[in-house]
Amino acid sequence: MDTTAARAIVQATYNAILFRDPDEPAWTLDAAALVDGSLTEAALAQQLTGSVERAMLVTLPTYPIGAAIVAAYQQTAGRAPTVAEIDTWAAALQAGTRTIADLVATLTPASPPAPVTPPPPP
């Protein structure tokens, strides 16, 4: 993964979970960790979901769970969820069996494998 792709993933994940762009130190550090493989997209999502900032967001009565689901779909999958998807995820989130990090991880496409470079000719 190159730095540009990693920065785009960091931005999309922050937007989906914290509903804001990342600050510059986090953007640079998280992107570098994605590039070098020491951080996965799922781990980034889990890290943000477990943050104090996220906990404050989900306790705000003005930001209902359905809006969080819609934001996650729009920022991660690039589309709005269907009514059935909202209902399914809302039930799981409210029951505590799934998290927003699970939703983001489900919607995040797997990174393609790194291209294989053939050895130089003898």
Rosetta constraint file for C-alpha pairs under 8 A:
AtomPair CA 1 CA 5 HARMONIC 6.43 0.50
AtomPair CA 1 CA 6 HARMONIC 6.62 0.50
AtomPair CA 1 CA 34 HARMONIC 7.59 0.50
AtomPair CA 1 CA 35 HARMONIC 5.48 0.50
AtomPair CA 1 CA 111 HARMONIC 7.84 0.50
AtomPair CA 1 CA 114 HARMONIC 7.66 0.50
AtomPair CA 2 CA 6 HARMONIC 6.24 0.50
AtomPair CA 2 CA 35 HARMONIC 6.12 0.50
AtomPair CA 3 CA 7 HARMONIC 6.02 0.50
AtomPair CA 3 CA 31 HARMONIC 6.39 0.50
AtomPair CA 3 CA 32 HARMONIC 6.94 0.50
AtomPair CA 3 CA 35 HARMONIC 6.33 0.50
AtomPair CA 4 CA 8 HARMONIC 6.28 0.50
AtomPair CA 5 CA 9 HARMONIC 6.27 0.50
AtomPair CA 6 CA 10 HARMONIC 6.19 0.50
AtomPair CA 6 CA 31 HARMONIC 4.84 0.50
AtomPair CA 6 CA 32 HARMONIC 7.48 0.50
AtomPair CA 6 CA 34 HARMONIC 6.02 0.50
AtomPair CA 6 CA 35 HARMONIC 6.39 0.50
AtomPair CA 7 CA 11 HARMONIC 6.11 0.50
AtomPair CA 7 CA 27 HARMONIC 6.57 0.50
AtomPair CA 7 CA 28 HARMONIC 7.45 0.50
AtomPair CA 7 CA 30 HARMONIC 7.93 0.50
AtomPair CA 7 CA 31 HARMONIC 5.13 0.50
AtomPair CA 8 CA 12 HARMONIC 6.10 0.50
AtomPair CA 9 CA 13 HARMONIC 5.99 0.50
AtomPair CA 9 CA 31 HARMONIC 7.88 0.50
AtomPair CA 9 CA 41 HARMONIC 7.51 0.50
AtomPair CA 10 CA 14 HARMONIC 6.12 0.50
AtomPair CA 10 CA 22 HARMONIC 7.34 0.50
AtomPair CA 10 CA 27 HARMONIC 6.41 0.50
AtomPair CA 10 CA 30 HARMONIC 6.72 0.50
AtomPair CA 10 CA 31 HARMONIC 6.32 0.50
AtomPair CA 10 CA 44 HARMONIC 7.95 0.50
AtomPair CA 11 CA 15 HARMONIC 6.08 0.50
AtomPair CA 11 CA 21 HARMONIC 5.69 0.50
AtomPair CA 11 CA 22 HARMONIC 6.13 0.50
AtomPair CA 11 CA 27 HARMONIC 7.39 0.50
AtomPair CA 12 CA 16 HARMONIC 6.01 0.50
AtomPair CA 12 CA 21 HARMONIC 7.98 0.50
AtomPair CA 12 CA 75 HARMONIC 5.58 0.50
AtomPair CA 12 CA 76 HARMONIC 6.11 0.50
AtomPair CA 13 CA 17 HARMONIC 6.08 0.50
AtomPair CA 13 CA 18 HARMONIC 7.99 0.50
AtomPair CA 13 CA 44 HARMONIC 7.64 0.50
AtomPair CA 13 CA 45 HARMONIC 6.31 0.50
AtomPair CA 13 CA 75 HARMONIC 7.47 0.50
AtomPair CA 13 CA 76 HARMONIC 7.03 0.50
AtomPair CA 13 CA 104 HARMONIC 7.60 0.50
AtomPair CA 14 CA 18 HARMONIC 5.21 0.50
AtomPair CA 14 CA 19 HARMONIC 6.35 0.50
AtomPair CA 14 CA 20 HARMONIC 5.98 0.50
AtomPair CA 14 CA 21 HARMONIC 5.84 0.50
AtomPair CA 14 CA 22 HARMONIC 5.90 0.50
AtomPair CA 14 CA 48 HARMONIC 7.38 0.50
AtomPair CA 15 CA 19 HARMONIC 4.16 0.50
AtomPair CA 15 CA 20 HARMONIC 4.70 0.50
AtomPair CA 15 CA 21 HARMONIC 5.72 0.50
AtomPair CA 15 CA 22 HARMONIC 7.90 0.50
AtomPair CA 15 CA 71 HARMONIC 7.88 0.50
AtomPair CA 15 CA 72 HARMONIC 7.87 0.50
AtomPair CA 15 CA 75 HARMONIC 6.42 0.50
AtomPair CA 16 CA 20 HARMONIC 7.95 0.50
AtomPair CA 16 CA 68 HARMONIC 7.72 0.50
AtomPair CA 16 CA 71 HARMONIC 5.66 0.50
AtomPair CA 16 CA 72 HARMONIC 4.39 0.50
AtomPair CA 16 CA 73 HARMONIC 7.66 0.50
AtomPair CA 16 CA 74 HARMONIC 7.76 0.50
AtomPair CA 16 CA 75 HARMONIC 5.30 0.50
AtomPair CA 16 CA 76 HARMONIC 6.59 0.50
AtomPair CA 16 CA 104 HARMONIC 7.53 0.50
AtomPair CA 17 CA 45 HARMONIC 7.37 0.50
AtomPair CA 17 CA 48 HARMONIC 6.72 0.50
AtomPair CA 17 CA 49 HARMONIC 6.47 0.50
AtomPair CA 17 CA 54 HARMONIC 7.06 0.50
AtomPair CA 17 CA 68 HARMONIC 7.73 0.50
AtomPair CA 17 CA 72 HARMONIC 6.77 0.50
AtomPair CA 17 CA 100 HARMONIC 7.09 0.50
AtomPair CA 17 CA 101 HARMONIC 7.67 0.50
AtomPair CA 18 CA 48 HARMONIC 7.30 0.50
AtomPair CA 18 CA 53 HARMONIC 7.22 0.50
AtomPair CA 18 CA 54 HARMONIC 5.90 0.50
AtomPair CA 18 CA 57 HARMONIC 7.49 0.50
AtomPair CA 19 CA 71 HARMONIC 7.69 0.50
AtomPair CA 22 CA 26 HARMONIC 6.17 0.50
AtomPair CA 22 CA 27 HARMONIC 5.49 0.50
AtomPair CA 23 CA 27 HARMONIC 5.95 0.50
AtomPair CA 24 CA 28 HARMONIC 6.10 0.50
AtomPair CA 25 CA 29 HARMONIC 6.03 0.50
AtomPair CA 26 CA 30 HARMONIC 5.65 0.50
AtomPair CA 27 CA 31 HARMONIC 5.95 0.50
AtomPair CA 28 CA 32 HARMONIC 6.08 0.50
AtomPair CA 29 CA 33 HARMONIC 6.18 0.50
AtomPair CA 30 CA 34 HARMONIC 6.21 0.50
AtomPair CA 30 CA 39 HARMONIC 7.41 0.50
AtomPair CA 30 CA 44 HARMONIC 7.76 0.50
AtomPair CA 31 CA 35 HARMONIC 6.23 0.50
AtomPair CA 32 CA 36 HARMONIC 6.20 0.50
AtomPair CA 33 CA 37 HARMONIC 5.91 0.50
AtomPair CA 33 CA 38 HARMONIC 5.11 0.50
AtomPair CA 33 CA 39 HARMONIC 5.09 0.50
AtomPair CA 34 CA 38 HARMONIC 6.32 0.50
AtomPair CA 34 CA 39 HARMONIC 4.96 0.50
AtomPair CA 34 CA 40 HARMONIC 5.93 0.50
AtomPair CA 34 CA 41 HARMONIC 7.24 0.50
AtomPair CA 39 CA 43 HARMONIC 6.25 0.50
AtomPair CA 39 CA 44 HARMONIC 6.70 0.50
AtomPair CA 40 CA 44 HARMONIC 6.23 0.50
AtomPair CA 41 CA 45 HARMONIC 6.25 0.50
AtomPair CA 41 CA 105 HARMONIC 7.37 0.50
AtomPair CA 41 CA 108 HARMONIC 7.88 0.50
AtomPair CA 42 CA 46 HARMONIC 6.13 0.50
AtomPair CA 42 CA 101 HARMONIC 7.21 0.50
AtomPair CA 42 CA 104 HARMONIC 7.75 0.50
AtomPair CA 42 CA 105 HARMONIC 5.37 0.50
AtomPair CA 43 CA 47 HARMONIC 5.97 0.50
AtomPair CA 44 CA 48 HARMONIC 6.25 0.50
AtomPair CA 45 CA 49 HARMONIC 6.03 0.50
AtomPair CA 45 CA 101 HARMONIC 5.10 0.50
AtomPair CA 45 CA 104 HARMONIC 6.87 0.50
AtomPair CA 45 CA 105 HARMONIC 7.18 0.50
AtomPair CA 46 CA 50 HARMONIC 6.14 0.50
AtomPair CA 46 CA 101 HARMONIC 5.17 0.50
AtomPair CA 46 CA 102 HARMONIC 7.93 0.50
AtomPair CA 47 CA 51 HARMONIC 6.41 0.50
AtomPair CA 48 CA 54 HARMONIC 6.77 0.50
AtomPair CA 48 CA 101 HARMONIC 7.99 0.50
AtomPair CA 49 CA 54 HARMONIC 5.77 0.50
AtomPair CA 49 CA 55 HARMONIC 7.65 0.50
AtomPair CA 49 CA 99 HARMONIC 7.79 0.50
AtomPair CA 49 CA 100 HARMONIC 6.72 0.50
AtomPair CA 49 CA 101 HARMONIC 5.85 0.50
AtomPair CA 50 CA 54 HARMONIC 6.73 0.50
AtomPair CA 50 CA 55 HARMONIC 7.16 0.50
AtomPair CA 51 CA 55 HARMONIC 6.38 0.50
AtomPair CA 52 CA 56 HARMONIC 6.23 0.50
AtomPair CA 53 CA 57 HARMONIC 6.38 0.50
AtomPair CA 54 CA 58 HARMONIC 6.33 0.50
AtomPair CA 55 CA 59 HARMONIC 6.41 0.50
AtomPair CA 56 CA 60 HARMONIC 6.56 0.50
AtomPair CA 57 CA 63 HARMONIC 7.26 0.50
AtomPair CA 58 CA 63 HARMONIC 6.89 0.50
AtomPair CA 58 CA 64 HARMONIC 7.70 0.50
AtomPair CA 58 CA 65 HARMONIC 7.48 0.50
AtomPair CA 60 CA 64 HARMONIC 7.87 0.50
AtomPair CA 63 CA 67 HARMONIC 6.46 0.50
AtomPair CA 63 CA 68 HARMONIC 7.27 0.50
AtomPair CA 64 CA 68 HARMONIC 6.78 0.50
AtomPair CA 65 CA 69 HARMONIC 6.38 0.50
AtomPair CA 65 CA 90 HARMONIC 6.56 0.50
AtomPair CA 66 CA 70 HARMONIC 6.23 0.50
AtomPair CA 66 CA 86 HARMONIC 6.47 0.50
AtomPair CA 66 CA 90 HARMONIC 6.50 0.50
AtomPair CA 67 CA 71 HARMONIC 6.06 0.50
AtomPair CA 68 CA 72 HARMONIC 6.11 0.50
AtomPair CA 68 CA 100 HARMONIC 8.00 0.50
AtomPair CA 69 CA 73 HARMONIC 6.29 0.50
AtomPair CA 69 CA 81 HARMONIC 7.74 0.50
AtomPair CA 69 CA 86 HARMONIC 6.50 0.50
AtomPair CA 69 CA 89 HARMONIC 7.29 0.50
AtomPair CA 69 CA 90 HARMONIC 7.53 0.50
AtomPair CA 69 CA 100 HARMONIC 7.59 0.50
AtomPair CA 70 CA 74 HARMONIC 6.11 0.50
AtomPair CA 70 CA 80 HARMONIC 5.99 0.50
AtomPair CA 70 CA 81 HARMONIC 6.11 0.50
AtomPair CA 70 CA 86 HARMONIC 7.49 0.50
AtomPair CA 71 CA 75 HARMONIC 5.94 0.50
AtomPair CA 72 CA 76 HARMONIC 5.72 0.50
AtomPair CA 72 CA 77 HARMONIC 7.65 0.50
AtomPair CA 72 CA 100 HARMONIC 7.73 0.50
AtomPair CA 72 CA 103 HARMONIC 7.43 0.50
AtomPair CA 72 CA 104 HARMONIC 6.36 0.50
AtomPair CA 73 CA 77 HARMONIC 5.06 0.50
AtomPair CA 73 CA 78 HARMONIC 6.39 0.50
AtomPair CA 73 CA 79 HARMONIC 5.87 0.50
AtomPair CA 73 CA 80 HARMONIC 5.70 0.50
AtomPair CA 73 CA 81 HARMONIC 5.98 0.50
AtomPair CA 73 CA 104 HARMONIC 7.72 0.50
AtomPair CA 73 CA 107 HARMONIC 7.23 0.50
AtomPair CA 74 CA 78 HARMONIC 4.54 0.50
AtomPair CA 74 CA 79 HARMONIC 4.69 0.50
AtomPair CA 74 CA 80 HARMONIC 5.40 0.50
AtomPair CA 74 CA 81 HARMONIC 7.79 0.50
AtomPair CA 75 CA 79 HARMONIC 7.76 0.50
AtomPair CA 76 CA 104 HARMONIC 6.53 0.50
AtomPair CA 76 CA 107 HARMONIC 6.15 0.50
AtomPair CA 76 CA 108 HARMONIC 6.16 0.50
AtomPair CA 77 CA 107 HARMONIC 5.76 0.50
AtomPair CA 77 CA 108 HARMONIC 6.92 0.50
AtomPair CA 81 CA 85 HARMONIC 5.77 0.50
AtomPair CA 81 CA 86 HARMONIC 6.29 0.50
AtomPair CA 82 CA 86 HARMONIC 6.33 0.50
AtomPair CA 83 CA 87 HARMONIC 6.16 0.50
AtomPair CA 84 CA 88 HARMONIC 6.05 0.50
AtomPair CA 85 CA 89 HARMONIC 6.08 0.50
AtomPair CA 86 CA 90 HARMONIC 5.79 0.50
AtomPair CA 87 CA 91 HARMONIC 6.10 0.50
AtomPair CA 88 CA 92 HARMONIC 6.37 0.50
AtomPair CA 89 CA 93 HARMONIC 5.94 0.50
AtomPair CA 89 CA 98 HARMONIC 7.76 0.50
AtomPair CA 89 CA 103 HARMONIC 7.68 0.50
AtomPair CA 90 CA 94 HARMONIC 5.94 0.50
AtomPair CA 91 CA 95 HARMONIC 6.02 0.50
AtomPair CA 92 CA 96 HARMONIC 6.11 0.50
AtomPair CA 92 CA 97 HARMONIC 5.35 0.50
AtomPair CA 92 CA 98 HARMONIC 5.33 0.50
AtomPair CA 92 CA 99 HARMONIC 7.83 0.50
AtomPair CA 93 CA 97 HARMONIC 6.26 0.50
AtomPair CA 93 CA 98 HARMONIC 5.18 0.50
AtomPair CA 93 CA 99 HARMONIC 5.71 0.50
AtomPair CA 93 CA 100 HARMONIC 7.44 0.50
AtomPair CA 98 CA 102 HARMONIC 6.09 0.50
AtomPair CA 98 CA 103 HARMONIC 7.69 0.50
AtomPair CA 99 CA 103 HARMONIC 6.57 0.50
AtomPair CA 100 CA 104 HARMONIC 6.16 0.50
AtomPair CA 101 CA 105 HARMONIC 5.97 0.50
AtomPair CA 102 CA 106 HARMONIC 6.04 0.50
AtomPair CA 103 CA 107 HARMONIC 6.26 0.50
AtomPair CA 104 CA 108 HARMONIC 5.95 0.50
